[in-house]
Amino acid sequence: MQKLETQIEDYKDRPDTSIVHFKGDFDGYAKESIADLQTYVDGIDKAHTLIFDFAKLNYLNSYAIGHLVAWHNHVKKLNGNIVIVGTNKNVEDIFAILGISTIFKIYPDLAAATRDLA
């Protein structure tokens, strides 16, 4: 088990877009690790795009899925969106089983997502 780390950065070419990098395991033990991210998402008050970079995310479970859906609902109400990049096979399988790919647009990597958003 690897403790979850998140890092939020502004996407330099679009002021209404942020990239959130995830590293480690996103599960029930990540409560403290996502506190800053939760505050950030709660503070979004206009259309904004969040790019969730899962390239270094090892694992997620229902705890993470619940947060992802809640964040999606909040951002969507403001005409924003969340896209996900860099999923590994484990995460892809979980998303496929749960139908998450119908909620989020998923890209193979950050470059593909930023090209599409440009």
Secondary structure, 3 states (H helix, E strand, C coil): CCCCEEEEEECCCCCCEEEEEEEEEECHHHCCCCHHHHHHHHCCCCCCEEEEEEEEEEEECHHHHHHHHHHHHHHHHCCCEEEEECCCHHHHHHHHHHCHHHCCEEECCHHHHHHHHC
